[in-house]
């Protein structure tokens, strides 16, 4: 919901006019909090991607290209790769050889080829 109107009425008080130091300080604090969270998230996701690269190897180029451009589909092989199914070799390497295509798709971010971007 839109709770900004409620909060702004409490932090931008008439007795603080015309400089509204409290309101500006709260806004600046939330901006700094957001920036700190972005930095933590960036480095955390980068570390997770590197961990996945160490465990499973780098993403096959066919999967990386397909995920970057998921709107263009060609053959059935390309369509399968865009869903993260990979080749038979990839499925063996990831331990997915006994899983159905639906089970592999349902892995979401637990899939071995999943990489986070920010």
TIMI-2910 file (N, C-alpha, C, CB; in pm, 1 decimal, decimal comma, always signed):
<rs>
+----------+----------+----------+----------+----------+----------+----------+----------+----------+----------+----------+----------+------+
!      n_x !      n_y !      n_z !     ca_x !     ca_y !     ca_z !      c_x !      c_y !      c_z !     cb_x !     cb_y !     cb_z ! resn !
+----------+----------+----------+----------+----------+----------+----------+----------+----------+----------+----------+----------+------+
!    +79,8 !   -117,5 !     +0,0 !     +0,0 !     +0,0 !     +0,0 !    +85,0 !   +125,3 !     +0,0 !    -91,3 !     -1,0 !   +116,4 !  Unk !
!    +16,9 !   +234,5 !     +3,1 !    +83,8 !   +363,8 !     +1,2 !    +78,9 !   +424,2 !   +140,3 !    +19,1 !   +458,7 !   -102,3 !  Unk !
!   +178,9 !   +392,7 !   +219,0 !   +183,8 !   +442,7 !   +355,8 !   +272,5 !   +567,5 !   +366,9 !   +234,9 !   +333,4 !   +449,7 !  Unk !
!   +329,5 !   +609,3 !   +253,1 !   +416,1 !   +726,9 !   +253,7 !   +346,6 !   +852,1 !   +302,7 !   +469,7 !   +750,9 !   +116,7 !  Unk !
!   +218,0 !   +866,6 !   +269,2 !   +143,3 !   +983,6 !   +314,6 !   +127,6 !   +987,6 !   +465,0 !     +7,7 !   +986,5 !   +250,0 !  Unk !
!   +109,2 !   +871,6 !   +525,9 !    +96,1 !   +864,4 !   +671,8 !   +229,2 !   +898,8 !   +737,9 !    +48,7 !   +723,5 !   +716,0 !  Unk !
!   +335,7 !   +842,4 !   +685,2 !   +468,1 !   +865,7 !   +743,9 !   +510,1 !  +1011,2 !   +726,1 !   +572,7 !   +772,3 !   +680,4 !  Unk !
!   +487,7 !  +1066,2 !   +606,2 !   +532,3 !  +1204,1 !   +583,1 !   +460,1 !  +1302,6 !   +673,9 !   +510,4 !  +1243,0 !   +437,3 !  Unk !
!   +335,5 !  +1274,9 !   +707,7 !   +263,7 !  +1362,0 !   +800,2 !   +322,1 !  +1360,0 !   +940,2 !   +119,1 !  +1322,5 !   +806,0 !  Unk !
!   +390,3 !  +1253,4 !   +975,6 !   +449,8 !  +1240,4 !  +1108,6 !   +593,0 !  +1293,1 !  +1114,7 !   +447,4 !  +1095,8 !  +1151,7 !  Unk !
!   +665,4 !  +1287,6 !  +1003,6 !   +805,9 !  +1330,8 !  +1008,9 !   +826,6 !  +1471,9 !   +955,0 !   +892,4 !  +1234,3 !   +930,6 !  Unk !
!   +734,9 !  +1522,8 !   +872,4 !   +740,7 !  +1661,5 !   +825,9 !   +636,0 !  +1740,9 !   +903,9 !   +716,1 !  +1671,7 !   +670,0 !  Unk !
!   +672,5 !  +1776,3 !  +1026,8 !   +580,5 !  +1844,2 !  +1118,0 !   +587,6 !  +1995,5 !  +1098,5 !   +612,5 !  +1807,7 !  +1264,1 !  Unk !
!   +478,3 !  +2062,5 !  +1129,6 !   +473,7 !  +2208,2 !  +1112,2 !   +572,0 !  +2279,2 !  +1204,9 !   +332,0 !  +2260,1 !  +1137,6 !  Unk !
!   +596,6 !  +2223,5 !  +1322,3 !   +690,5 !  +2289,7 !  +1413,7 !   +835,8 !  +2280,1 !  +1364,4 !   +679,3 !  +2228,2 !  +1553,7 !  Unk !
!   +861,9 !  +2194,4 !  +1266,3 !   +997,6 !  +2183,4 !  +1210,9 !  +1017,5 !  +2273,3 !  +1089,1 !  +1027,1 !  +2038,6 !  +1172,8 !  Unk !
!   +913,6 !  +2346,1 !  +1047,3 !   +923,3 !  +2433,0 !   +929,6 !  +1019,6 !  +2546,9 !   +959,0 !   +783,9 !  +2488,3 !   +889,3 !  Unk !
!  +1085,7 !  +2604,8 !   +868,6 !  +1085,1 !  +2577,3 !   +725,4 !  +1194,6 !  +2478,1 !   +681,3 !  +1101,4 !  +2706,8 !   +650,0 !  Unk !
!  +1279,4 !  +2436,0 !   +773,3 !  +1394,0 !  +2352,8 !   +731,7 !  +1362,5 !  +2204,1 !   +734,2 !  +1513,5 !  +2380,1 !   +821,3 !  Unk !
!  +1268,0 !  +2159,1 !   +812,4 !  +1225,1 !  +2019,2 !   +821,2 !  +1343,5 !  +1923,2 !   +836,6 !  +1144,3 !  +1981,7 !   +697,3 !  Unk !
!  +1426,6 !  +1951,6 !   +935,4 !  +1546,7 !  +1870,5 !   +957,3 !  +1510,4 !  +1725,8 !   +989,2 !  +1631,2 !  +1929,6 !  +1070,9 !  Unk !
!  +1410,8 !  +1703,1 !  +1072,1 !  +1371,3 !  +1566,3 !  +1106,6 !  +1325,9 !  +1489,0 !   +982,3 !  +1258,7 !  +1568,1 !  +1211,8 !  Unk !
!  +1238,6 !  +1548,5 !   +902,8 !  +1188,9 !  +1481,7 !   +782,3 !  +1299,3 !  +1449,9 !   +684,0 !  +1085,0 !  +1567,0 !   +714,7 !  Unk !
!  +1386,2 !  +1547,3 !   +660,6 !  +1497,7 !  +1524,5 !   +567,7 !  +1594,6 !  +1420,5 !   +622,7 !  +1572,3 !  +1656,0 !   +540,0 !  Unk !
!  +1617,6 !  +1423,0 !   +753,4 !  +1709,1 !  +1325,1 !   +814,2 !  +1653,1 !  +1183,3 !   +801,9 !  +1734,1 !  +1359,4 !   +962,9 !  Unk !
!  +1523,8 !  +1168,2 !   +823,8 !  +1462,1 !  +1035,2 !   +810,0 !  +1471,2 !   +988,2 !   +665,0 !  +1313,7 !  +1038,0 !   +856,7 !  Unk !
!  +1440,9 !  +1076,6 !   +570,0 !  +1451,8 !  +1039,9 !   +428,5 !  +1594,6 !  +1003,9 !   +390,5 !  +1402,4 !  +1153,9 !   +340,3 !  Unk !
!  +1689,8 !  +1082,3 !   +436,1 !  +1830,1 !  +1053,1 !   +407,5 !  +1871,3 !   +920,1 !   +470,3 !  +1920,4 !  +1166,6 !   +459,1 !  Unk !
!  +1823,3 !   +894,2 !   +590,4 !  +1853,2 !   +767,4 !   +656,6 !  +1800,1 !   +647,9 !   +578,6 !  +1795,2 !   +767,0 !   +796,4 !  Unk !
!  +1676,4 !   +659,1 !   +527,4 !  +1620,6 !   +549,4 !   +447,5 !  +1695,2 !   +532,5 !   +315,5 !  +1472,2 !   +574,0 !   +420,3 !  Unk !
!  +1738,0 !   +642,5 !   +254,8 !  +1818,1 !   +632,7 !   +131,6 !  +1950,3 !   +562,5 !   +159,3 !  +1844,1 !   +773,0 !    +71,8 !  Unk !
!  +2016,2 !   +599,0 !   +268,4 !  +2142,2 !   +533,7 !   +304,8 !  +2119,7 !   +386,4 !   +334,9 !  +2206,2 !   +603,1 !   +426,1 !  Unk !
!  +2011,4 !   +354,7 !   +404,5 !  +1977,3 !   +215,7 !   +434,5 !  +1958,0 !   +135,4 !   +305,5 !  +1849,6 !   +209,1 !   +521,1 !  Unk !
!  +1887,7 !   +193,7 !   +208,5 !  +1867,8 !   +127,2 !    +79,8 !  +1998,0 !   +106,1 !     +6,2 !  +1773,4 !   +207,1 !     -6,4 !  Unk !
!  +2085,6 !   +206,0 !     +7,0 !  +2215,1 !   +194,6 !    -60,3 !  +2301,1 !    +87,1 !     +4,8 !  +2288,6 !   +329,2 !    -58,1 !  Unk !
!  +2302,2 !    +82,9 !   +136,1 !  +2378,2 !    -21,0 !   +207,3 !  +2324,4 !   -159,2 !   +171,9 !  +2371,6 !     +1,4 !   +360,7 !  Unk !
!  +2192,0 !   -172,9 !   +164,4 !  +2132,9 !   -301,7 !   +127,2 !  +2170,1 !   -343,0 !    -14,2 !  +1981,9 !   -295,7 !   +140,4 !  Unk !
!  +2173,5 !   -247,5 !   -107,2 !  +2212,2 !   -279,0 !   -244,9 !  +2356,3 !   -328,0 !   -249,6 !  +2194,8 !   -155,8 !   -336,0 !  Unk !
!  +2445,7 !   -262,4 !   -177,4 !  +2586,2 !   -303,7 !   -175,9 !  +2600,2 !   -444,0 !   -116,4 !  +2671,6 !   -202,8 !    -95,7 !  Unk !
!  +2532,8 !   -469,4 !     -5,3 !  +2537,9 !   -602,6 !    +56,8 !  +2481,3 !   -707,3 !    -38,2 !  +2459,7 !   -603,9 !   +190,5 !  Unk !
!  +2369,7 !   -677,3 !   -101,2 !  +2307,4 !   -770,5 !   -195,1 !  +2397,6 !   -796,3 !   -314,9 !  +2172,2 !   -716,6 !   -241,9 !  Unk !
!  +2460,3 !   -692,0 !   -368,4 !  +2549,5 !   -707,3 !   -483,3 !  +2663,5 !   -803,4 !   -451,7 !  +2605,7 !   -571,4 !   -525,8 !  Unk !
!  +2732,3 !   -779,4 !   -340,8 !  +2846,0 !   -865,1 !   -306,7 !  +2801,2 !  -1004,9 !   -264,4 !  +2928,0 !   -801,3 !   -195,3 !  Unk !
!  +2687,3 !  -1014,8 !   -197,9 !  +2634,9 !  -1146,2 !   -160,0 !  +2597,3 !  -1230,0 !   -280,6 !  +2514,7 !  -1130,3 !    -70,1 !  Unk !
!  +2530,0 !  -1169,2 !   -378,2 !  +2491,8 !  -1242,7 !   -498,8 !  +2613,3 !  -1277,5 !   -583,4 !  +2392,6 !  -1161,4 !   -581,4 !  Unk !
!  +2711,0 !  -1188,4 !   -587,4 !  +2833,8 !  -1218,9 !   -662,2 !  +2906,3 !  -1336,6 !   -599,2 !  +2926,9 !  -1095,9 !   -667,3 !  Unk !
!  +2911,0 !  -1341,6 !   -466,6 !  +2974,1 !  -1454,7 !   -397,8 !  +2897,0 !  -1583,8 !   -423,7 !  +2982,9 !  -1427,8 !   -246,3 !  Unk !
!  +2764,7 !  -1577,0 !   -423,1 !  +2682,9 !  -1695,6 !   -451,5 !  +2704,3 !  -1744,1 !   -594,4 !  +2534,1 !  -1665,2 !   -428,3 !  Unk !
!  +2713,0 !  -1652,3 !   -690,6 !  +2739,1 !  -1692,3 !   -828,8 !  +2876,1 !  -1758,1 !   -841,9 !  +2729,9 !  -1571,2 !   -922,0 !  Unk !
!  +2975,1 !  -1706,3 !   -773,9 !  +3108,7 !  -1767,8 !   -778,3 !  +3107,8 !  -1905,7 !   -713,1 !  +3212,0 !  -1677,5 !   -708,5 !  Unk !
!  +3032,5 !  -1920,9 !   -604,9 !  +3020,5 !  -2051,7 !   -540,0 !  +2956,3 !  -2151,7 !   -635,4 !  +2937,8 !  -2041,1 !   -409,5 !  Unk !
!  +2852,2 !  -2109,5 !   -703,9 !  +2785,7 !  -2198,2 !   -800,0 !  +2878,3 !  -2232,7 !   -916,3 !  +2657,1 !  -2132,9 !   -853,0 !  Unk !
!  +2958,8 !  -2137,2 !   -960,5 !  +3055,8 !  -2166,4 !  -1066,9 !  +3157,7 !  -2269,9 !  -1020,9 !  +3127,7 !  -2037,9 !  -1111,1 !  Unk !
!  +3201,7 !  -2260,4 !   -894,1 !  +3296,8 !  -2359,6 !   -842,3 !  +3232,6 !  -2497,7 !   -832,4 !  +3349,5 !  -2316,5 !   -704,6 !  Unk !
!  +3108,7 !  -2504,0 !   -785,4 !  +3041,1 !  -2632,5 !   -766,5 !  +2998,7 !  -2697,3 !   -897,3 !  +2920,4 !  -2614,3 !   -678,9 !  Unk !
!  +2938,6 !  -2618,3 !   -987,5 !  +2876,3 !  -2674,1 !  -1106,8 !  +2947,4 !  -2637,3 !  -1236,0 !  +2734,9 !  -2629,3 !  -1114,5 !  Unk !
!  +3048,1 !  -2553,0 !  -1228,5 !  +3113,3 !  -2504,6 !  -1349,5 !  +3038,2 !  -2385,0 !  -1405,1 !  +3122,4 !  -2615,8 !  -1454,8 !  Unk !
!  +3100,2 !  -2316,0 !  -1499,3 !  +3033,2 !  -2199,3 !  -1557,6 !  +2908,5 !  -2241,0 !  -1635,2 !  +3129,4 !  -2122,5 !  -1649,8 !  Unk !
!  +2820,7 !  -2145,9 !  -1656,2 !  +2696,9 !  -2172,4 !  -1729,3 !  +2732,4 !  -2201,5 !  -1874,6 !  +2597,3 !  -2051,7 !  -1718,7 !  Unk !
!  +2674,5 !  -2307,0 !  -1933,3 !  +2696,4 !  -2331,0 !  -2076,2 !  +2649,8 !  -2210,7 !  -2156,7 !  +2622,4 !  -2458,7 !  -2122,8 !  Unk !
!  +2723,9 !  -2176,6 !  -2261,8 !  +2693,5 !  -2055,2 !  -2337,5 !  +2553,6 !  -2058,5 !  -2397,0 !  +2795,5 !  -2035,5 !  -2447,8 !  Unk !
!  +2503,4 !  -2177,0 !  -2433,9 !  +2368,2 !  -2183,3 !  -2490,5 !  +2263,9 !  -2141,5 !  -2387,5 !  +2337,9 !  -2324,9 !  -2541,6 !  Unk !
!  +2284,8 !  -2176,4 !  -2261,1 !  +2190,8 !  -2136,1 !  -2156,1 !  +2203,7 !  -1988,1 !  -2125,9 !  +2213,9 !  -2217,5 !  -2028,7 !  Unk !
!  +2326,9 !  -1936,4 !  -2124,5 !  +2347,9 !  -1795,1 !  -2093,5 !  +2285,3 !  -1707,5 !  -2200,9 !  +2498,0 !  -1764,1 !  -2080,1 !  Unk !
!  +2303,3 !  -1743,9 !  -2327,5 !  +2246,0 !  -1665,1 !  -2436,7 !  +2095,0 !  -1675,3 !  -2435,0 !  +2300,8 !  -1711,5 !  -2572,4 !  Unk !
!  +2042,3 !  -1795,9 !  -2412,6 !  +1897,0 !  -1814,5 !  -2412,5 !  +1831,8 !  -1739,3 !  -2298,1 !  +1862,2 !  -1962,6 !  -2403,5 !  Unk !
!  +1895,1 !  -1737,3 !  -2181,9 !  +1834,0 !  -1666,9 !  -2069,7 !  +1843,4 !  -1516,1 !  -2087,4 !  +1900,0 !  -1708,3 !  -1938,8 !  Unk !
!  +1948,4 !  -1468,8 !  -2155,3 !  +1962,2 !  -1325,6 !  -2177,9 !  +1862,2 !  -1276,1 !  -2281,8 !  +2104,1 !  -1292,6 !  -2221,9 !  Unk !
!  +1825,7 !  -1363,5 !  -2377,4 !  +1732,0 !  -1326,1 !  -2482,5 !  +1621,1 !  -1429,3 !  -2488,4 !  +1803,2 !  -1313,6 !  -2619,5 !  Unk !
!  +1535,3 !  -1430,5 !  -2387,7 !  +1433,2 !  -1534,4 !  -2376,5 !  +1316,2 !  -1512,3 !  -2470,9 !  +1382,8 !  -1541,7 !  -2235,2 !  Unk !
!  +1316,5 !  -1403,1 !  -2547,8 !  +1204,1 !  -1377,5 !  -2637,0 !  +1221,6 !  -1442,3 !  -2772,7 !  +1184,8 !  -1230,1 !  -2654,1 !  Unk !
!  +1343,6 !  -1481,4 !  -2808,8 !  +1364,8 !  -1540,5 !  -2940,7 !  +1389,0 !  -1689,7 !  -2926,7 !  +1483,3 !  -1473,0 !  -3013,2 !  Unk !
!  +1299,6 !  -1766,1 !  -2986,4 !  +1311,7 !  -1911,3 !  -2982,9 !  +1328,5 !  -1962,1 !  -3124,9 !  +1188,4 !  -1976,6 !  -2914,8 !  Unk !
!  +1411,7 !  -2062,4 !  -3140,1 !  +1430,1 !  -2124,9 !  -3269,5 !  +1389,0 !  -2269,2 !  -3263,3 !  +1573,9 !  -2112,6 !  -3315,9 !  Unk !
!  +1486,3 !  -2356,8 !  -3256,9 !  +1458,1 !  -2499,5 !  -3256,3 !  +1413,2 !  -2544,8 !  -3119,0 !  +1580,3 !  -2578,5 !  -3300,3 !  Unk !
!  +1368,2 !  -2669,9 !  -3111,7 !  +1327,0 !  -2726,5 !  -2983,0 !  +1442,8 !  -2733,1 !  -2885,6 !  +1268,1 !  -2865,2 !  -3002,3 !  Unk !
!  +1565,2 !  -2755,7 !  -2936,6 !  +1682,1 !  -2761,9 !  -2848,8 !  +1703,6 !  -2627,1 !  -2782,7 !  +1808,2 !  -2804,3 !  -2927,3 !  Unk !
!  +1693,9 !  -2518,8 !  -2862,4 !  +1711,1 !  -2385,7 !  -2803,9 !  +1600,9 !  -2357,0 !  -2703,0 !  +1712,0 !  -2278,0 !  -2913,5 !  Unk !
!  +1478,4 !  -2400,5 !  -2733,0 !  +1367,6 !  -2378,4 !  -2640,7 !  +1392,0 !  -2453,7 !  -2510,6 !  +1234,3 !  -2422,2 !  -2704,1 !  Unk !
!  +1443,1 !  -2575,7 !  -2518,6 !  +1472,6 !  -2653,2 !  -2397,9 !  +1582,2 !  -2587,2 !  -2317,2 !  +1513,0 !  -2796,2 !  -2433,8 !  Unk !
!  +1686,1 !  -2537,7 !  -2386,5 !  +1795,1 !  -2473,3 !  -2315,0 !  +1748,8 !  -2345,7 !  -2246,1 !  +1909,3 !  -2442,5 !  -2410,2 !  Unk !
!  +1654,9 !  -2273,1 !  -2307,2 !  +1608,8 !  -2149,5 !  -2244,1 !  +1532,7 !  -2177,4 !  -2115,5 !  +1521,0 !  -2070,7 !  -2340,0 !  Unk !
!  +1481,7 !  -2299,0 !  -2099,8 !  +1411,0 !  -2336,8 !  -1976,8 !  +1506,5 !  -2393,0 !  -1873,5 !  +1301,7 !  -2438,9 !  -2006,9 !  Unk !
!  +1636,3 !  -2398,4 !  -1903,8 !  +1733,4 !  -2447,1 !  -1808,1 !  +1750,1 !  -2596,9 !  -1806,8 !  +1696,5 !  -2402,4 !  -1674,5 !  Unk !
!  +1704,5 !  -2664,4 !  -1912,8 !  +1716,6 !  -2809,6 !  -1914,9 !  +1858,0 !  -2852,5 !  -1950,5 !  +1617,3 !  -2869,7 !  -2013,4 !  Unk !
!  +1924,2 !  -2778,1 !  -2036,8 !  +2060,5 !  -2810,7 !  -2074,3 !  +2068,3 !  -2935,7 !  -2159,7 !  +2144,7 !  -2827,7 !  -1951,8 !  Unk !
!  +2189,3 !  -2971,1 !  -2196,7 !  +2212,5 !  -3092,0 !  -2274,8 !  +2210,5 !  -3212,7 !  -2181,7 !  +2347,2 !  -3083,8 !  -2351,8 !  Unk !
!  +2216,2 !  -3331,1 !  -2241,3 !  +2221,7 !  -3453,7 !  -2159,8 !  +2346,5 !  -3453,0 !  -2071,8 !  +2220,5 !  -3580,1 !  -2250,2 !  Unk !
!  +2456,9 !  -3403,4 !  -2126,7 !  +2581,3 !  -3395,0 !  -2048,4 !  +2564,2 !  -3301,2 !  -1928,8 !  +2698,2 !  -3346,5 !  -2137,5 !  Unk !
!  +2499,9 !  -3186,7 !  -1952,4 !  +2474,0 !  -3092,3 !  -1842,7 !  +2386,3 !  -3156,5 !  -1736,3 !  +2407,1 !  -2964,0 !  -1895,9 !  Unk !
!  +2282,6 !  -3227,3 !  -1778,0 !  +2190,7 !  -3290,5 !  -1682,3 !  +2263,4 !  -3394,0 !  -1597,0 !  +2072,8 !  -3356,7 !  -1756,2 !  Unk !
!  +2355,4 !  -3467,9 !  -1657,0 !  +2434,2 !  -3565,3 !  -1579,3 !  +2527,0 !  -3492,8 !  -1481,9 !  +2516,8 !  -3657,0 !  -1673,9 !  Unk !
!  +2591,2 !  -3387,8 !  -1530,5 !  +2685,8 !  -3312,5 !  -1447,0 !  +2615,2 !  -3249,7 !  -1327,3 !  +2755,7 !  -3203,4 !  -1530,0 !  Unk !
!  +2492,8 !  -3204,5 !  -1347,0 !  +2417,2 !  -3140,2 !  -1239,9 !  +2342,0 !  -3239,7 !  -1153,1 !  +2320,2 !  -3041,2 !  -1298,1 !  Unk !
!  +2336,7 !  -3366,0 !  -1194,6 !  +2262,9 !  -3466,6 !  -1119,1 !  +2113,8 !  -3465,3 !  -1146,7 !  +2285,9 !  -3447,1 !   -973,4 !  Unk !
!  +2073,5 !  -3417,4 !  -1264,5 !  +1932,2 !  -3406,2 !  -1300,2 !  +1888,3 !  -3512,5 !  -1400,3 !  +1904,3 !  -3269,2 !  -1356,8 !  Unk !
!  +1970,0 !  -3616,1 !  -1423,2 !  +1937,5 !  -3712,9 !  -1527,8 !  +1810,0 !  -3791,6 !  -1498,9 !  +2052,3 !  -3808,4 !  -1545,9 !  Unk !
!  +1769,6 !  -3805,9 !  -1374,5 !  +1648,6 !  -3881,1 !  -1339,6 !  +1528,4 !  -3790,9 !  -1313,4 !  +1674,7 !  -3966,6 !  -1217,7 !  Unk !
!  +1541,1 !  -3663,6 !  -1346,1 !  +1431,7 !  -3568,9 !  -1322,3 !  +1359,2 !  -3539,4 !  -1453,2 !  +1485,1 !  -3437,6 !  -1259,1 !  Unk !
!  +1228,7 !  -3517,8 !  -1443,8 !  +1150,9 !  -3480,1 !  -1562,4 !  +1178,2 !  -3333,2 !  -1595,4 !   +997,6 !  -3504,3 !  -1539,3 !  Unk !
!  +1138,2 !  -3292,8 !  -1716,9 !  +1156,5 !  -3153,2 !  -1756,7 !  +1080,7 !  -3059,7 !  -1662,0 !  +1109,2 !  -3132,0 !  -1902,1 !  Unk !
!   +963,2 !  -3101,1 !  -1621,5 !   +883,6 !  -3018,0 !  -1530,5 !   +952,6 !  -3002,3 !  -1395,1 !   +743,8 !  -3078,6 !  -1511,4 !  Unk !
!  +1010,5 !  -3110,0 !  -1343,6 !  +1080,9 !  -3102,3 !  -1215,0 !  +1201,7 !  -3010,2 !  -1225,2 !  +1125,2 !  -3242,3 !  -1168,7 !  Unk !
!  +1271,3 !  -3015,9 !  -1338,8 !  +1387,7 !  -2928,6 !  -1357,7 !  +1342,8 !  -2783,5 !  -1365,2 !  +1465,8 !  -2967,4 !  -1485,7 !  Unk !
!  +1236,2 !  -2755,3 !  -1439,1 !  +1185,0 !  -2617,7 !  -1447,8 !  +1140,2 !  -2566,1 !  -1311,3 !  +1068,1 !  -2610,4 !  -1547,0 !  Unk !
!  +1084,3 !  -2655,0 !  -1230,0 !  +1033,5 !  -2614,5 !  -1098,6 !  +1143,8 !  -2587,2 !   -996,4 !   +941,9 !  -2720,9 !  -1045,1 !  Unk !
!  +1268,9 !  -2617,8 !  -1030,1 !  +1378,4 !  -2591,2 !   -936,5 !  +1396,9 !  -2441,7 !   -912,6 !  +1508,4 !  -2651,7 !   -988,9 !  Unk !
!  +1364,2 !  -2361,1 !  -1012,2 !  +1378,6 !  -2216,3 !   -997,4 !  +1521,9 !  -2176,8 !   -967,5 !  +1287,4 !  -2165,2 !   -887,6 !  Unk !
!  +1543,4 !  -2098,7 !   -861,7 !  +1678,4 !  -2052,0 !   -830,7 !  +1764,0 !  -2158,8 !   -764,3 !  +1671,4 !  -1931,1 !   -741,6 !  Unk !
!  +1709,6 !  -2276,0 !   -740,3 !  +1790,5 !  -2387,4 !   -688,9 !  +1857,5 !  -2464,6 !   -802,3 !  +1703,6 !  -2482,5 !   -605,4 !  Unk !
!  +1825,8 !  -2428,3 !   -927,8 !  +1885,0 !  -2494,1 !  -1044,4 !  +2034,4 !  -2462,4 !  -1049,3 !  +1814,5 !  -2448,8 !  -1176,2 !  Unk !
!  +2113,7 !  -2560,4 !  -1090,2 !  +2259,5 !  -2543,9 !  -1093,7 !  +2303,4 !  -2434,2 !  -1189,8 !  +2325,5 !  -2674,7 !  -1132,9 !  Unk !
!  +2226,9 !  -2409,2 !  -1295,8 !  +2264,7 !  -2307,4 !  -1393,8 !  +2209,5 !  -2169,2 !  -1359,8 !  +2217,0 !  -2348,4 !  -1531,1 !  Unk !
!  +2136,8 !  -2156,9 !  -1251,7 !  +2080,0 !  -2027,1 !  -1213,0 !  +2190,9 !  -1935,4 !  -1165,1 !  +1972,2 !  -2043,8 !  -1102,9 !  Unk !
!  +2193,6 !  -1813,8 !  -1218,2 !  +2286,6 !  -1712,2 !  -1171,4 !  +2207,2 !  -1585,6 !  -1143,8 !  +2400,6 !  -1686,2 !  -1275,4 !  Unk !
!  +2242,0 !  -1519,0 !  -1036,3 !  +2173,0 !  -1396,8 !   -996,5 !  +2233,3 !  -1277,6 !  -1068,5 !  +2180,1 !  -1376,8 !   -844,1 !  Unk !
!  +2149,2 !  -1181,7 !  -1102,9 !  +2196,3 !  -1056,0 !  -1160,0 !  +2129,4 !   -942,0 !  -1084,2 !  +2165,7 !  -1047,7 !  -1313,6 !  Unk !
!  +2195,2 !   -830,1 !  -1080,3 !  +2140,0 !   -714,8 !  -1009,6 !  +2149,3 !   -594,3 !  -1099,3 !  +2213,5 !   -689,4 !   -875,9 !  Unk !
+----------+----------+----------+----------+----------+----------+----------+----------+----------+----------+----------+----------+------+
</rs>
